């Protein structure tokens, strides 16, 4: 298996799966940029309580705008 690590501009990123951290129910600055690209879908999921507020919780969401899926951790 081969992995590639790149650091493209987040507003131009295209990927099959993006993993974003959530701290105390809030997105990071990078998460906010991605959320804007996804029409605030990440914020809506967090506000609705779809991601449990305990360590190790994850939520897989369908993306868009060049990001197929997003995993919130």
Secondary structure, DSSP 8 states (H G I E B T S, - for coil): ---------GGG--EEEEEE-EETTEE-HHHHHHHHHTTTHHHHHHHTT-S-SSTT--EEEEEETTEEEEEE-
